Amino acid sequence: MQIKKDFIKVGARIRPQTKIKATHITVHETANTGKGANAATHARYLHNGAGGRSVSWHFTIDDTEIIQHLPVDEMGWHAGGEGNQKSIGVELCVNQDGNFNKTKENAAWLVRYLMKELGITIDCVVTHKHWTGKNCPTRLLKEWSAFKQLIAGEEPSKPSPQQPPNNSDSIGTVTVKAATLWVYDRPAWDARHKTVKAGEVFTVTRKLDVGGYDMYQLKSGLYITASTKYVDFKPNGSGKPIATARKSTVRQASATAQKQTSLTTQTLRARRPYPRGEHVRRVQQALAKLHYYPDKGAKNNGVDSVYGAMTADAVRRFQSMHGLVQDGVYGLKTRAKILSLL
């Protein structure tokens, strides 16, 4: 495996050049599931100033390459005070068009290499959560022991088979329309489990709202998008009230999905009086679905129908990752790129 050196420019705001002697390796995930959000894209993001954020790290890994952004004897801004001072930061890409299993293999190779070069033990390979309590790396936290076994070159133990939910009621079936489509192991858009193919049919037990977008829970215990762009839902034909109610709900969900992807063509700027209304909310919801939250962790992750400084920052971060002018202004080019990724 090769490591491509593409260092952040000396003198850049996010390269403080503070010397460290690393005793730990901190593992992160980018949380950016957008198509094309690979290592090269994140390298470009850092070169472009990280969207104005105070953040930097040492390595980014995807399914095809490893890119180094900082020397290992310089501090990055990735894990809080002590974590920054003591550790090397490595980021795993989670782009939906990548192979995450291969990314994990490449990351394990890199961690082994760094352990050997820096004299770091496996006990000092830690998560971002170790330092700050942040739920990162989101996927690997659920399989951290297996990942450390992968680093050590051991055969990971097989997970227990997933148990289906106790609720055996079916409200209908869903048929996949897209050529390939992700299913999820919990009701979260970052919890991708595997892909399914066009024509596959699954039994649905319920529908639920996840971050402003609808999901179906399947009888298997997995979850799938309820967007009519990707799946067809067929309610039970028993004539029971629940089936009728679900049919109505699906029509409403279809209308909602159509509204959410019908993004305004109006230019939006964070200038007083701030633009506000449903058209702003739709833009915020679309950004949040692509993991560019106006204010992550706040109520509704900052989706508040107001195009203020926080939303402009989310747009600026999105623009920096996708080769657009980083001005924080929502315009036609930004709109087109958002729609292409939804």
Stockholm file with secondary structure:
# STOCKHOLM 1.0

chainA/1-342         MQIKKDFIKVGARIRPQTKIKATHITVHETANTGKGANAATHARYLHNGAGGRSVSWHFTIDDTEIIQHLPVDEMGWHAGGEGNQKSIGVELCVNQDGNFNKTKENAAWLVRYLMKELGITIDCVVTHKHWTGKNCPTRLLKEWSAFKQLIAGEEPSKPSPQQPPNNSDSIGTVTVKAATLWVYDRPAWDARHKTVKAGEVFTVTRKLDVGGYDMYQLKSGLYITASTKYVDFKPNGSGKPIATARKSTVRQASATAQKQTSLTTQTLRARRPYPRGEHVRRVQQALAKLHYYPDKGAKNNGVDSVYGAMTADAVRRFQSMHGLVQDGVYGLKTRAKILSLL
#=GR chainA/1-342 SS CCEEECCCCTTCTTCCCCBCCCCEEEEEECCCCSTTCSHHHHHHHHHTTGGGCSCCCSEEECSSCEEECSCTTBCCSSSHHHHHHHEEEEEECCCTTSCHHHHHHHHHHHHHHHHHHHTCCGGGEEEHHHHHCCCCSHHHHTTHHHHHHHHHTCCCCCCCCCCCCSCCCCCEEEEECSSEEEEESSSSTTCEEEEEETTCEEEEEEEEEETTEEEEEETTSCEEECCTTTEEEEECSSCCHHHHHHHHHHHHHHHHHHHHHSCCCSCBCCCSSCCBSHHHHHHHHHHHHTTCCSSTTSGGGGCSSBCCHHHHHHHHHHHHHTTCCCSCCBCHHHHHHHHHHC
#=GC SS_cons         CCEEECCCCTTCTTCCCCBCCCCEEEEEECCCCSTTCSHHHHHHHHHTTGGGCSCCCSEEECSSCEEECSCTTBCCSSSHHHHHHHEEEEEECCCTTSCHHHHHHHHHHHHHHHHHHHTCCGGGEEEHHHHHCCCCSHHHHTTHHHHHHHHHTCCCCCCCCCCCCSCCCCCEEEEECSSEEEEESSSSTTCEEEEEETTCEEEEEEEEEETTEEEEEETTSCEEECCTTTEEEEECSSCCHHHHHHHHHHHHHHHHHHHHHSCCCSCBCCCSSCCBSHHHHHHHHHHHHTTCCSSTTSGGGGCSSBCCHHHHHHHHHHHHHTTCCCSCCBCHHHHHHHHHHC
//
